[in-house]
Amino acid sequence: MRIVIENLPKDASEEKIREALSRWGHVGQIKLITEGSAPAAIVEVDTPDLADSLVRHINGHFYEGRELAAWVPHW
């Protein structure tokens, strides 16, 4: 199961993302996408429940002055 997090700060890193998300559960592989105006990440998680929980905790919240967008892709 994956989630997508968009509008990350320019200095986002896999380590920072893992550290921030790990308090809610196990985070697997993280693919950081740095092309474009703001970095995004595709994050693997263990369960659909964890994915939904992370999206609820992240989407619309501000991190380092940026409003994050998070969603579960259906691809």
ABEGO torsion letter per residue (X at the ends): XBBBBBGBBAABBAAAAAAAAAAAEBBBBBBBBABEABBBBBBBBABAAAAAAAAAAABGBBBGGBBBBBBBBAX
